Amino acid sequence: MNRQITSDAASSHVSGLHLTADVLVIGGGPSGAWAAWSAASNGAKVILVDKGYCGTSGAAAASGNGVWYVAPDPEQREAAMASREAMGGFLAQRSWIERVLDRTYDNINSLADLGYSFQSDAEGKPIRRSLQGPDYMRFMRKQIRQAGVKILDHSPALELLVDSDGAVAGASGINRNTQEPWTVRAGAVVIATGGCAFLSKALGCNVLTGDGYLMAAEAGADFSGMEFSNAYAISPGFSSVTKTRFYDWASFTYEDGTVIEGAGSKRGRSVIAKTLLSQPVYARLDQNMTEETKAWMRGSQPNFFVAFDRAGIDPFTQRFPITMRLEGTVRGTGGIRITDRTCATCVPGLYASGDAATRELICGGFTGGGSHNAAWAMSSGYWAGQSAATFAQSLGEQATQRRVQGVGAAGLRGEGARSLTSQETIAATQAEVMPYDRNLFRSESVLNESLGRLNSLWQEIRNSATPTANDVIRSREAAAMVATARWMYSSGLQRQESRGMHKRLDYPDQDPNQKHYLISGGLDQVWVKAEPIQPQVAARELVAL
């Protein structure tokens, strides 16, 4: 029997709500939207909560998104699977890649069937390898509302609820506009809160502070690939836009106009970062540029040019200063470990998808700005929502009648006297994770120094007083950033090699004996252990969900 909610009355204002659902989805980006749609389509009563406004918040909603959409042709699929295996350090699993390619192909075609308007090429054919973020997420919001999903906007989750057996049974949070609390008891929860970009001001990423990681860890979840978390993206010095594809057509120069050798190569990001440590770097989009290419650029990523137009700069003919903004695990591949093809975590009733979940399974230790990320978001979201619905429905009526308790602590509840401000915590964390010579170029001594300070900072948070209602959201975000940085650097310290985006100055080579995953977890005491990669199994040998 379909038990969907049909009202969306609470999407704008929440006042002391106490609700029940089969499935609670935390996060309203593409992954969360697909999870909500999938769960509702499988007969579940679904509530989705978003820190911002579902359909506009998050990295995907802010710009164009490439999608790993590959026709089911054996040669094309083989080329797609092989394209980044080496860059990712050979940690990706082809069985997962095949599943994601299949699911993404079907999901994109479903969007077309539902009426999404794709852009067209010169011949009038729809371009299904690209989604315009604002249109895509507006469309997904409409679809999930039509499916009966209740949306609570501007309502960040602060902690998970667990039952007496340790199974996740909902979450509680607060409406950021009214300061009124909400509680949702649910049979299952999907964490789709995105990654952590440490408030670096990268486009669309300032709502992505690792909140879902912290909540999941407090319930007992663990992580995989957190060492692959040092993604930086080129951005104009006066803009937050981190869409880097266009810099393939750029020349890079010092302040005096001299070309920076190697900056435009495959290792160019490292060259640029090393140069930025001591002096400014300038760019100009002037390499092999045609009028047709310029028109394509403006059509595919119009927001890329907004800051230039406002500043009166023609990026095709004039130099402009650049920087590199940290995108952390948003474009990294680490995240909550999923234990099987249902996207379940190691905690009963808890599922993870999108950037919140590890993307190592299809990317290994490296990913780019879109494509694989977008495919993983919609595929893992689809599976997580479907599986969460099945799990919740298996519990029957007692699912929302269980005795539960909140498990949130750091940045939410405290018994200490010291009042460590959120801004102090954030600034101290950023000082450890943002500098290129700490996070991008890693070494044992520097990682240990940063970890020492981060561990002390965590203890200060744990010993601080309970934050005020006005500061609790930011306090929780600050605690999540500290926790994320500790898992990142603890994992980075143990991987004593360079693989994927993880670069160790003291171990510059890839070590074949370290072709494994690093699982991490813990709160007051962080732990890391190696996990072998399971033997490859073709997707066709798996039973379809």
MIKEBA-350631 format. One record per residue (C-alpha): residue number from 1; chain; x, y, z; residue in one letter. Coordinates in Angstrom, 2 decimals. Example, Ala and Ser with C-alpha at 12.3 -4.5 7.8 and 13.67 -1.06 7.14 Angstrom:
BEGIN
     n   chain      east     north        up   res
     1       A     12.30     -4.50      7.80     A
     2       A     13.67     -1.06      7.14     S
! end
This chain:
BEGIN
     n   chain      east     north        up   res
     1       A      0.00      0.00      0.00     M
     2       A      1.32      3.44     -0.93     N
     3       A      1.54      5.60      2.21     R
     4       A      3.01      8.74      0.66     Q
     5       A      2.54     12.17      2.19     I
     6       A      0.79     14.50     -0.23     T
     7       A      1.11     17.80      1.64     S
     8       A      4.05     20.18      1.21     D
     9       A      2.69     22.72      3.66     A
    10       A      5.75     22.50      5.91     A
    11       A      8.27     23.26      3.19     S
    12       A      8.66     26.89      4.23     S
    13       A      8.04     27.07      7.99     H
    14       A      8.63     24.51     10.73     V
    15       A      7.27     25.05     14.24     S
    16       A      8.09     22.38     16.80     G
    17       A      7.29     19.58     14.38     L
    18       A      7.14     15.96     15.48     H
    19       A      6.70     13.84     12.37     L
    20       A      6.94     10.21     11.30     T
    21       A      7.99      8.65      8.01     A
    22       A      9.18      5.40      6.53     D
    23       A     12.28      7.10      5.12     V
    24       A     13.99     10.34      6.12     L
    25       A     16.40     11.79      3.57     V
    26       A     18.88     14.33      4.92     I
    27       A     20.10     16.59      2.12     G
    28       A     18.34     18.07     -0.88     G
    29       A     20.96     17.96     -3.63     G
    30       A     20.76     15.56     -6.61     P
    31       A     21.60     12.51     -4.50     S
    32       A     19.02     13.34     -1.86     G
    33       A     16.39     14.14     -4.47     A
    34       A     16.94     10.83     -6.26     W
    35       A     16.87      8.98     -2.92     A
    36       A     13.57     10.62     -1.98     A
    37       A     12.06      9.97     -5.40     W
    38       A     13.20      6.34     -5.39     S
    39       A     11.92      5.67     -1.88     A
    40       A      8.55      7.27     -2.62     A
    41       A      8.28      5.38     -5.90     S
    42       A      8.67      2.19     -3.88     N
    43       A      5.68      3.01     -1.71     G
    44       A      7.42      4.67      1.21     A
    45       A      6.24      7.68      3.15     K
    46       A      9.18     10.08      2.74     V
    47       A     10.36     13.30      4.36     I
    48       A     13.35     15.24      3.02     L
    49       A     15.11     17.89      5.11     V
    50       A     17.53     20.39      3.62     D
    51       A     19.89     22.86      5.25     K
    52       A     19.00     25.30      2.47     G
    53       A     16.15     25.34     -0.01     Y
    54       A     15.88     22.01     -1.81     C
    55       A     16.45     22.73     -5.47     G
    56       A     18.85     25.63     -5.05     T
    57       A     21.38     24.64     -2.37     S
    58       A     24.53     22.63     -2.90     G
    59       A     27.27     22.37     -5.51     A
    60       A     25.17     20.86     -8.31     A
    61       A     22.46     23.53     -8.26     A
    62       A     24.85     26.38     -8.92     A
    63       A     26.11     25.57    -12.41     S
    64       A     26.27     23.18    -15.33     G
    65       A     26.98     19.53    -14.59     N
    66       A     28.59     17.01    -16.88     G
    67       A     27.22     13.48    -16.50     V
    68       A     28.95     10.14    -17.08     W
    69       A     26.31      9.11    -19.60     Y
    70       A     27.66      6.32    -21.81     V
    71       A     25.61      4.30    -24.29     A
    72       A     25.51      0.53    -23.59     P
    73       A     28.02     -0.19    -26.32     D
    74       A     30.82     -2.60    -25.25     P
    75       A     33.61     -0.51    -26.77     E
    76       A     32.33      2.76    -25.32     Q
    77       A     31.80      1.21    -21.92     R
    78       A     35.29     -0.32    -21.90     E
    79       A     36.83      3.03    -22.82     A
    80       A     34.81      4.72    -20.08     A
    81       A     35.93      2.23    -17.44     M
    82       A     39.57      2.39    -18.48     A
    83       A     39.72      6.17    -18.80     S
    84       A     40.63      6.98    -15.20     R
    85       A     41.73      3.70    -13.65     E
    86       A     45.38      4.71    -13.57     A
    87       A     44.64      8.25    -12.33     M
    88       A     42.62      6.77     -9.47     G
    89       A     45.43      4.44     -8.45     G
    90       A     43.58      1.30     -9.62     F
    91       A     41.28      1.31     -6.59     L
    92       A     38.02      1.47     -8.53     A
    93       A     35.95     -1.70     -8.95     Q
    94       A     34.59     -2.46    -12.39     R
    95       A     31.55     -4.27    -11.02     S
    96       A     30.49     -1.00     -9.40     W
    97       A     31.41      1.06    -12.46     I
    98       A     29.23     -1.13    -14.66     E
    99       A     26.31     -0.78    -12.28     R
   100       A     26.69      3.00    -12.13     V
   101       A     26.93      3.32    -15.91     L
   102       A     23.78      1.22    -16.31     D
   103       A     21.85      3.07    -13.63     R
   104       A     22.94      6.51    -14.84     T
   105       A     21.96      5.70    -18.40     Y
   106       A     18.49      4.64    -17.24     D
   107       A     18.07      7.60    -14.87     N
   108       A     19.00     10.16    -17.51     I
   109       A     16.59      8.58    -19.96     N
   110       A     13.93      8.65    -17.24     S
   111       A     14.49     12.39    -16.86     L
   112       A     13.77     12.78    -20.56     A
   113       A     10.63     10.66    -20.25     D
   114       A      9.46     12.81    -17.34     L
   115       A      9.87     15.96    -19.41     G
   116       A     13.27     17.40    -18.49     Y
   117       A     14.44     19.68    -21.30     S
   118       A     18.01     18.86    -22.28     F
   119       A     20.10     21.28    -24.28     Q
   120       A     20.49     20.39    -27.97     S
   121       A     23.52     20.17    -30.24     D
   122       A     23.92     21.81    -33.63     A
   123       A     21.82     19.05    -35.21     E
   124       A     19.01     19.48    -32.70     G
   125       A     19.77     16.26    -30.80     K
   126       A     19.47     16.38    -27.01     P
   127       A     22.79     16.45    -25.15     I
   128       A     22.24     13.95    -22.38     R
   129       A     25.80     14.21    -21.07     R
   130       A     25.05     17.58    -19.51     S
   131       A     22.56     18.97    -17.01     L
   132       A     22.05     22.63    -16.19     Q
   133       A     22.15     22.67    -12.40     G
   134       A     19.43     25.28    -11.72     P
   135       A     17.00     23.63    -14.17     D
   136       A     17.90     20.10    -13.07     Y
   137       A     17.39     20.70     -9.38     M
   138       A     14.23     22.75     -9.89     R
   139       A     12.91     19.84    -11.97     F
   140       A     13.89     17.29     -9.29     M
   141       A     12.13     19.29     -6.58     R
   142       A      8.98     19.25     -8.67     K
   143       A      9.26     15.49     -9.23     Q
   144       A      9.70     14.58     -5.58     I
   145       A      6.82     16.80     -4.52     R
   146       A      4.61     15.13     -7.11     Q
   147       A      5.73     11.77     -5.70     A
   148       A      4.35     12.83     -2.32     G
   149       A      7.58     13.71     -0.52     V
   150       A      7.27     16.25      2.30     K
   151       A     10.08     18.81      2.14     I
   152       A     11.37     20.73      5.13     L
   153       A     13.46     23.60      3.76     D
   154       A     15.99     25.60      5.79     H
   155       A     15.90     22.78      8.34     S
   156       A     19.37     21.31      8.97     P
   157       A     19.57     18.02     10.84     A
   158       A     21.66     18.25     14.00     L
   159       A     21.75     14.64     15.18     E
   160       A     20.55     11.14     14.40     L
   161       A     18.17      9.19     16.61     L
   162       A     18.90      5.55     17.41     V
   163       A     16.85      2.83     19.08     D
   164       A     17.88      0.53     21.94     S
   165       A     19.60     -1.84     19.48     D
   166       A     21.66      0.94     17.92     G
   167       A     19.66      1.09     14.68     A
   168       A     19.08      4.55     13.24     V
   169       A     15.47      5.60     13.75     A
   170       A     15.25      9.21     12.57     G
   171       A     16.82     12.59     13.25     A
   172       A     16.20     15.93     14.89     S
   173       A     17.16     19.42     13.87     G
   174       A     16.14     23.03     13.80     I
   175       A     14.61     25.49     11.38     N
   176       A     17.27     28.11     10.74     R
   177       A     14.72     30.87     10.10     N
   178       A     12.38     30.35     13.07     T
   179       A     14.77     28.60     15.51     Q
   180       A     12.01     26.05     16.08     E
   181       A     13.03     22.39     16.55     P
   182       A     11.83     19.45     14.51     W
   183       A     11.97     15.70     15.01     T
   184       A     11.33     12.98     12.45     V
   185       A     11.01      9.36     13.52     R
   186       A     11.66      7.06     10.61     A
   187       A     12.22      3.44      9.75     G
   188       A     15.41      4.32      7.84     A
   189       A     17.57      7.36      7.11     V
   190       A     19.57      8.30      4.01     V
   191       A     22.53     10.63      4.55     I
   192       A     22.86     12.73      1.38     A
   193       A     24.44     15.82      2.90     T
   194       A     27.33     16.12      0.47     G
   195       A     31.01     16.39      1.31     G
   196       A     33.06     18.97      3.18     C
   197       A     34.69     22.01      1.57     A
   198       A     35.56     23.75      4.87     F
   199       A     33.73     27.00      4.05     L
   200       A     36.29     27.81      1.37     S
   201       A     33.75     29.90     -0.58     K
   202       A     33.87     27.55     -3.56     A
   203       A     30.70     27.94     -5.62     L
   204       A     27.74     26.18     -4.01     G
   205       A     29.91     24.55     -1.35     C
   206       A     29.39     26.70      1.72     N
   207       A     26.53     24.50      2.89     V
   208       A     28.83     21.47      2.63     L
   209       A     30.58     21.25      5.98     T
   210       A     30.69     17.51      6.72     G
   211       A     27.57     17.51      8.91     D
   212       A     26.44     14.10      7.65     G
   213       A     29.86     12.60      8.38     Y
   214       A     29.71     13.64     12.02     L
   215       A     26.13     12.49     12.52     M
   216       A     26.91      9.13     10.91     A
   217       A     30.05      8.64     13.01     A
   218       A     28.15      9.35     16.21     E
   219       A     25.77      6.53     15.26     A
   220       A     28.72      4.18     14.64     G
   221       A     29.40      4.52     10.90     A
   222       A     32.91      4.48      9.48     D
   223       A     34.63      5.94      6.41     F
   224       A     36.72      4.92      3.44     S
   225       A     39.20      6.89      1.37     G
   226       A     39.37      9.97      3.55     M
   227       A     42.97     10.49      2.49     E
   228       A     41.62     11.35     -0.98     F
   229       A     40.24     14.64      0.27     S
   230       A     42.64     17.33     -0.90     N
   231       A     40.88     18.50     -4.05     A
   232       A     41.62     22.09     -5.00     Y
   233       A     40.09     23.88     -7.97     A
   234       A     41.27     26.91     -9.92     I
   235       A     39.15     29.99     -9.44     S
   236       A     39.53     33.65    -10.43     P
   237       A     40.88     35.48     -7.42     G
   238       A     37.74     37.65     -7.32     F
   239       A     35.19     34.87     -7.88     S
   240       A     33.86     31.72     -6.19     S
   241       A     33.39     29.82     -9.47     V
   242       A     35.54     26.68     -9.48     T
   243       A     34.56     25.20    -12.83     K
   244       A     38.01     24.27    -14.12     T
   245       A     37.36     22.71    -17.52     R
   246       A     37.86     26.03    -19.29     F
   247       A     41.40     26.31    -17.98     Y
   248       A     42.37     23.60    -20.48     D
   249       A     42.44     26.55    -22.91     W
   250       A     44.43     28.84    -20.58     A
   251       A     47.95     30.13    -20.49     S
   252       A     49.41     30.79    -17.05     F
   253       A     51.93     33.51    -16.30     T
   254       A     53.85     35.18    -13.51     Y
   255       A     53.10     38.79    -12.61     E
   256       A     55.64     40.03    -15.16     D
   257       A     53.93     38.10    -17.96     G
   258       A     56.48     35.27    -18.21     T
   259       A     54.90     31.90    -18.95     V
   260       A     54.92     29.42    -16.05     I
   261       A     56.42     26.24    -17.49     E
   262       A     54.31     23.13    -16.88     G
   263       A     51.27     24.99    -15.53     A
   264       A     49.15     23.89    -18.47     G
   265       A     50.16     20.21    -18.29     S
   266       A     48.45     17.29    -16.54     K
   267       A     50.46     18.18    -13.45     R
   268       A     49.61     21.84    -13.87     G
   269       A     47.56     22.15    -10.69     R
   270       A     50.59     21.22     -8.58     S
   271       A     52.78     23.68    -10.49     V
   272       A     50.25     26.44     -9.98     I
   273       A     49.86     25.66     -6.28     A
   274       A     53.62     25.67     -5.72     K
   275       A     53.88     29.03     -7.47     T
   276       A     51.02     30.51     -5.46     L
   277       A     52.91     29.72     -2.27     L
   278       A     55.30     32.56     -3.08     S
   279       A     53.78     34.81     -5.75     Q
   280       A     50.65     35.62     -7.78     P
   281       A     49.59     33.60    -10.82     V
   282       A     47.63     34.96    -13.78     Y
   283       A     45.60     33.20    -16.45     A
   284       A     44.12     34.02    -19.84     R
   285       A     41.85     31.78    -21.94     L
   286       A     43.78     32.18    -25.16     D
   287       A     45.03     28.74    -26.21     Q
   288       A     43.56     27.36    -29.47     N
   289       A     40.53     29.56    -28.92     M
   290       A     37.89     29.98    -31.62     T
   291       A     34.67     31.99    -31.72     E
   292       A     32.75     28.72    -31.73     E
   293       A     34.53     27.60    -28.55     T
   294       A     33.82     30.93    -26.87     K
   295       A     30.12     30.61    -27.68     A
   296       A     30.06     27.04    -26.37     W
   297       A     31.73     28.13    -23.13     M
   298       A     29.23     30.90    -22.47     R
   299       A     26.32     28.62    -23.28     G
   300       A     27.44     25.69    -21.12     S
   301       A     28.65     27.64    -18.05     Q
   302       A     27.13     31.14    -18.13     P
   303       A     27.85     31.79    -14.46     N
   304       A     31.57     31.34    -15.11     F
   305       A     31.53     34.68    -16.92     F
   306       A     29.34     36.69    -14.56     V
   307       A     32.21     37.90    -12.35     A
   308       A     34.32     38.77    -15.42     F
   309       A     31.50     40.76    -17.00     D
   310       A     30.88     42.65    -13.77     R
   311       A     34.58     43.47    -13.45     A
   312       A     34.85     44.52    -17.09     G
   313       A     37.41     41.81    -17.86     I
   314       A     37.53     39.84    -21.11     D
   315       A     39.09     36.53    -19.98     P
   316       A     39.91     35.64    -23.61     F
   317       A     42.16     38.68    -24.14     T
   318       A     43.02     39.99    -20.66     Q
   319       A     44.98     38.35    -17.86     R
   320       A     43.28     37.85    -14.52     F
   321       A     44.59     36.66    -11.12     P
   322       A     43.72     33.13    -10.04     I
   323       A     43.70     31.18     -6.82     T
   324       A     42.93     27.58     -5.87     M
   325       A     39.98     26.95     -3.58     R
   326       A     39.75     23.85     -1.43     L
   327       A     36.88     21.56     -2.35     E
   328       A     37.94     18.80      0.04     G
   329       A     35.73     15.75     -0.14     T
   330       A     33.23     17.41     -2.49     V
   331       A     35.56     16.60     -5.37     R
   332       A     37.59     14.14     -3.36     G
   333       A     36.47     10.52     -3.28     T
   334       A     36.38      9.68      0.43     G
   335       A     33.23      9.47      2.50     G
   336       A     30.98      7.23      4.56     I
   337       A     31.75      3.57      3.86     R
   338       A     28.94      1.61      2.28     I
   339       A     28.99     -2.10      2.96     T
   340       A     27.11     -3.52     -0.02     D
   341       A     25.33     -2.67     -3.26     R
   342       A     22.28     -1.33     -1.37     T
   343       A     24.35      1.66     -0.20     C
   344       A     23.84      0.58      3.41     A
   345       A     26.37      1.66      6.01     T
   346       A     27.58     -0.58      8.82     C
   347       A     24.80      0.82     11.02     V
   348       A     21.33     -0.78     10.63     P
   349       A     18.80      1.62      9.15     G
   350       A     21.41      4.09      7.88     L
   351       A     22.22      4.55      4.18     Y
   352       A     24.57      6.97      2.43     A
   353       A     24.72      8.38     -1.09     S
   354       A     26.33     11.02     -3.27     G
   355       A     29.34     12.96     -2.05     D
   356       A     28.56     11.90      1.53     A
   357       A     29.38      8.29      0.58     A
   358       A     32.78      7.06     -0.56     T
   359       A     33.19      7.32     -4.32     R
   360       A     36.34      5.16     -4.38     E
   361       A     34.26      2.28     -5.75     L
   362       A     33.98      3.97     -9.15     I
   363       A     36.77      6.57     -9.04     C
   364       A     39.53      5.18     -6.86     G
   365       A     41.61      8.03     -5.50     G
   366       A     40.83     10.67     -8.10     F
   367       A     37.82     12.41     -9.59     T
   368       A     37.06     15.56    -11.51     G
   369       A     34.43     18.25    -11.20     G
   370       A     31.37     16.54    -12.69     G
   371       A     30.72     13.48    -14.81     S
   372       A     31.52     10.61    -12.39     H
   373       A     30.30     12.68     -9.44     N
   374       A     26.93     13.38    -11.05     A
   375       A     26.55      9.75    -12.11     A
   376       A     27.38      8.51     -8.61     W
   377       A     24.97     11.00     -7.03     A
   378       A     21.95      9.88     -9.03     M
   379       A     22.85      6.17     -8.97     S
   380       A     23.74      5.84     -5.30     S
   381       A     20.78      8.05     -4.39     G
   382       A     18.45      5.80     -6.36     Y
   383       A     19.80      2.65     -4.66     W
   384       A     19.91      4.16     -1.17     A
   385       A     16.32      5.38     -1.39     G
   386       A     15.06      2.09     -2.75     Q
   387       A     16.90      0.08     -0.11     S
   388       A     15.90      2.38      2.75     A
   389       A     12.25      1.96      1.73     A
   390       A     12.57     -1.81      1.74     T
   391       A     14.28     -1.81      5.14     F
   392       A     11.73      0.54      6.70     A
   393       A      8.76     -1.39      5.37     Q
   394       A     10.22     -4.63      6.73     S
   395       A      9.94     -3.19     10.25     L
   396       A      6.19     -2.78     10.03     G
   397       A      4.21     -0.47     12.30     E
   398       A      6.78     -0.64     15.12     Q
   399       A      9.30      1.30     12.99     A
   400       A      8.14      4.67     14.32     T
   401       A      7.10      3.43     17.76     Q
   402       A     10.58      2.55     18.99     R
   403       A     12.08      4.26     22.00     R
   404       A     14.85      6.46     20.63     V
   405       A     17.54      8.82     21.79     Q
   406       A     19.71     11.43     20.11     G
   407       A     23.40     10.61     19.79     V
   408       A     24.73     14.07     18.92     G
   409       A     27.44     15.48     21.16     A
   410       A     30.32     17.66     19.91     A
   411       A     29.17     21.17     19.11     G
   412       A     25.64     20.30     20.22     L
   413       A     25.82     19.40     23.90     R
   414       A     28.55     20.15     26.39     G
   415       A     29.25     20.05     30.07     E
   416       A     32.33     22.24     30.15     G
   417       A     32.62     25.86     31.20     A
   418       A     34.77     27.22     28.36     R
   419       A     32.93     28.87     25.51     S
   420       A     34.91     28.14     22.35     L
   421       A     33.28     30.18     19.59     T
   422       A     32.35     28.63     16.28     S
   423       A     34.38     31.18     14.39     Q
   424       A     37.49     30.38     16.43     E
   425       A     37.03     26.68     15.68     T
   426       A     36.47     27.26     11.98     I
   427       A     39.47     29.56     11.62     A
   428       A     41.73     27.10     13.44     A
   429       A     40.55     24.22     11.23     T
   430       A     40.96     26.20      8.02     Q
   431       A     44.52     27.05      9.05     A
   432       A     45.30     23.32      8.99     E
   433       A     43.43     22.22      5.85     V
   434       A     43.53     25.13      3.41     M
   435       A     47.27     25.79      2.91     P
   436       A     48.66     23.95     -0.10     Y
   437       A     51.85     23.07      1.76     D
   438       A     49.83     21.25      4.41     R
   439       A     47.02     19.51      2.56     N
   440       A     47.94     19.34     -1.13     L
   441       A     51.63     18.58     -0.53     F
   442       A     51.69     16.26      2.46     R
   443       A     54.48     14.85      4.61     S
   444       A     54.66     12.93      7.88     E
   445       A     55.97     15.82      9.93     S
   446       A     53.37     18.30      8.67     V
   447       A     50.49     15.84      9.00     L
   448       A     51.52     15.05     12.56     N
   449       A     51.77     18.75     13.43     E
   450       A     48.29     19.43     12.06     S
   451       A     46.80     16.37     13.69     L
   452       A     48.20     17.39     17.05     G
   453       A     46.50     20.77     16.83     R
   454       A     43.26     19.30     15.46     L
   455       A     43.10     16.70     18.22     N
   456       A     43.54     19.41     20.82     S
   457       A     40.86     21.47     19.12     L
   458       A     38.48     18.51     19.23     W
   459       A     39.03     18.12     22.95     Q
   460       A     38.32     21.82     23.45     E
   461       A     35.02     21.38     21.60     I
   462       A     34.16     18.35     23.72     R
   463       A     34.89     20.32     26.89     N
   464       A     32.98     23.42     25.85     S
   465       A     29.60     24.61     27.03     A
   466       A     26.39     23.85     25.16     T
   467       A     26.00     26.44     22.38     P
   468       A     23.13     28.90     22.34     T
   469       A     20.16     28.31     20.03     A
   470       A     21.41     31.06     17.75     N
   471       A     24.81     29.43     17.36     D
   472       A     23.98     25.73     17.41     V
   473       A     23.95     25.27     13.61     I
   474       A     27.33     26.92     13.11     R
   475       A     28.71     25.18     16.19     S
   476       A     27.71     21.82     14.78     R
   477       A     29.24     22.67     11.41     E
   478       A     32.49     23.68     13.08     A
   479       A     32.66     20.39     15.00     A
   480       A     31.99     18.47     11.79     A
   481       A     34.84     20.23     10.01     M
   482       A     37.28     19.38     12.80     V
   483       A     36.15     15.75     12.79     A
   484       A     36.46     15.53      9.00     T
   485       A     39.97     16.98      9.04     A
   486       A     41.07     14.43     11.66     R
   487       A     39.81     11.47      9.58     W
   488       A     41.46     12.97      6.50     M
   489       A     44.86     13.49      8.02     Y
   490       A     44.88     10.26     10.04     S
   491       A     44.24      8.35      6.82     S
   492       A     46.74     10.45      4.90     G
   493       A     49.39      9.70      7.50     L
   494       A     48.87      5.95      7.17     Q
   495       A     48.97      5.89      3.35     R
   496       A     52.72      6.11      2.98     Q
   497       A     52.78      6.53     -0.79     E
   498       A     51.44      8.84     -3.50     S
   499       A     48.28      7.49     -5.13     R
   500       A     45.44      9.32     -6.84     G
   501       A     45.14     12.86     -5.49     M
   502       A     46.95     11.91     -2.26     H
   503       A     50.54     13.18     -2.67     K
   504       A     53.22     12.55     -0.07     R
   505       A     56.45     14.52     -0.48     L
   506       A     58.25     11.93      1.62     D
   507       A     56.76      9.01     -0.36     Y
   508       A     56.51     10.32     -3.95     P
   509       A     55.94      6.92     -5.62     D
   510       A     52.96      4.60     -5.79     Q
   511       A     53.53      1.44     -3.74     D
   512       A     51.94     -1.74     -5.18     P
   513       A     51.78     -3.16     -1.65     N
   514       A     49.36     -0.40     -0.63     Q
   515       A     46.69     -1.13     -3.22     K
   516       A     43.98     -1.31     -0.59     H
   517       A     41.32      0.85      1.00     Y
   518       A     41.87      2.69      4.26     L
   519       A     38.89      2.50      6.60     I
   520       A     38.72      5.11      9.36     S
   521       A     36.41      6.13     12.15     G
   522       A     36.16      7.13     15.77     G
   523       A     35.49     10.43     17.47     L
   524       A     37.58     11.04     20.57     D
   525       A     40.07      8.43     19.34     Q
   526       A     40.42      8.22     15.56     V
   527       A     41.46      4.86     14.14     W
   528       A     42.56      3.73     10.64     V
   529       A     42.93      0.23      9.21     K
   530       A     43.63     -1.27      5.79     A
   531       A     40.96     -3.27      3.97     E
   532       A     41.74     -5.45      0.95     P
   533       A     39.92     -4.76     -2.31     I
   534       A     37.41     -7.49     -2.99     Q
   535       A     37.91     -9.61     -6.15     P
   536       A     36.30     -8.07     -9.21     Q
   537       A     32.86     -9.37    -10.14     V
   538       A     31.14     -8.31    -13.34     A
   539       A     27.88     -6.45    -12.81     A
   540       A     26.04     -8.93    -15.01     R
   541       A     26.90    -11.61    -12.44     E
   542       A     25.16     -9.62     -9.70     L
   543       A     21.47     -9.96     -9.11     V
   544       A     19.86     -6.66    -10.03     A
   545       A     18.19     -4.73     -7.27     L
! end
